[in-house]
Amino acid sequence: MKPEYWICYVPSSGQGILLGNEAKSFFDRVEFDKCEGYISRIYPEGKDKLIVIDPEVKFGTPTFKGIPIEAMFSQYKSGEPVEIITSDFSISVDETIRILNFANDNLNIAA
């Protein structure tokens, strides 16, 4: 397989950087502000997934549909059954399980 490369050009400085395949993975998971060019949202699992990190929503806490992931995970760690969490947040069991797995793997939350 032929390697892919990206060239990132910074107009203000005139610098160019040659980026490898790893850069594509990064760019596939971020959304840039259209006017300012800074990263406005991060999708840790990809843009087509459930979790989003947006500094404008809940101070950048990972969320799902505006619901803080840590709120769901705290309930789970306290012994709440998945079915109750699903009902409390009006989401599907599959979504709940995927969110809890993400939280377990990525968040440092004590019960």
C-alpha positions as CSV (number, residue, x, y, z in Angstrom):
1,M,0.0,0.0,0.0
2,K,1.3,3.4,-1.0
3,P,1.7,5.8,2.0
4,E,-0.5,8.9,2.0
5,Y,0.8,12.3,3.0
6,W,-0.9,15.6,3.8
7,I,0.7,19.0,3.5
8,C,-0.4,21.5,6.1
9,Y,0.2,25.1,5.2
10,V,0.1,28.0,7.7
11,P,-0.5,31.2,5.7
12,S,0.4,33.5,8.5
13,S,3.9,32.1,8.8
14,G,4.4,30.6,5.3
15,Q,5.4,27.3,6.9
16,G,4.4,24.0,5.5
17,I,4.4,20.6,7.3
18,L,4.4,17.2,5.7
19,L,2.0,14.9,7.6
20,G,1.6,11.2,7.4
21,N,-1.4,8.9,7.8
22,E,-1.6,9.5,11.5
23,A,-2.7,13.1,10.7
24,K,-5.8,11.8,8.8
25,S,-6.9,10.0,11.9
26,F,-6.7,13.2,13.9
27,F,-8.5,15.3,11.2
28,D,-11.2,12.7,11.0
29,R,-12.0,13.3,14.7
30,V,-12.0,17.1,14.9
31,E,-14.2,19.9,13.6
32,F,-12.8,23.3,13.0
33,D,-14.4,26.7,13.5
34,K,-15.2,28.0,10.0
35,C,-14.2,31.6,10.7
36,E,-11.3,31.4,13.2
37,G,-9.9,28.0,12.2
38,Y,-9.4,26.6,15.7
39,I,-10.7,23.2,16.8
40,S,-14.3,23.7,18.0
41,R,-15.3,20.1,18.6
42,I,-13.6,16.7,19.1
43,Y,-15.2,13.4,18.4
44,P,-13.0,11.0,20.3
45,E,-14.4,7.9,18.5
46,G,-15.0,9.6,15.1
47,K,-17.6,12.1,13.8
48,D,-20.1,9.3,13.1
49,K,-20.0,8.2,16.8
50,L,-22.0,9.1,19.9
51,I,-19.5,11.1,22.0
52,V,-18.6,14.8,21.4
53,I,-16.3,17.2,23.3
54,D,-17.3,20.8,22.8
55,P,-15.9,23.6,25.0
56,E,-19.2,25.4,24.5
57,V,-21.2,22.5,26.0
58,K,-20.7,21.6,29.7
59,F,-17.2,23.2,29.7
60,G,-15.8,20.6,27.3
61,T,-17.0,17.5,29.3
62,P,-17.6,14.5,27.0
63,T,-21.3,14.5,26.2
64,F,-23.9,12.6,24.3
65,K,-26.8,14.7,23.0
66,G,-25.8,17.4,25.6
67,I,-25.9,14.9,28.5
68,P,-22.6,14.6,30.4
69,I,-21.2,11.1,30.0
70,E,-19.9,11.2,33.6
71,A,-23.5,11.6,34.9
72,M,-24.5,8.3,33.3
73,F,-21.3,6.6,34.4
74,S,-21.6,7.8,38.0
75,Q,-25.1,6.3,38.1
76,Y,-23.7,3.0,36.8
77,K,-20.8,3.0,39.2
78,S,-23.2,3.5,42.0
79,G,-25.0,0.3,41.1
80,E,-27.9,1.6,39.0
81,P,-29.0,-1.0,36.4
82,V,-28.4,-0.2,32.7
83,E,-32.2,-0.3,32.1
84,I,-32.8,2.5,34.6
85,I,-30.0,4.7,33.1
86,T,-31.5,4.1,29.7
87,S,-34.9,5.2,30.9
88,D,-33.6,8.2,32.9
89,F,-31.8,9.6,29.8
90,S,-34.3,8.4,27.2
91,I,-31.7,6.6,25.1
92,S,-31.4,3.1,23.8
93,V,-29.8,0.2,25.6
94,D,-27.2,0.0,22.9
95,E,-26.3,3.7,23.2
96,T,-26.1,3.4,27.0
97,I,-23.8,0.4,26.8
98,R,-21.5,2.1,24.3
99,I,-21.4,5.3,26.3
100,L,-20.6,3.4,29.5
101,N,-17.9,1.5,27.8
102,F,-16.4,4.8,26.5
103,A,-16.6,6.3,30.0
104,N,-15.0,3.2,31.6
105,D,-12.1,3.3,29.1
106,N,-11.5,7.1,29.1
107,L,-12.8,8.8,32.2
108,N,-11.3,8.7,35.7
109,I,-14.4,8.8,37.8
110,A,-14.6,7.4,41.3
111,A,-17.8,5.8,42.5
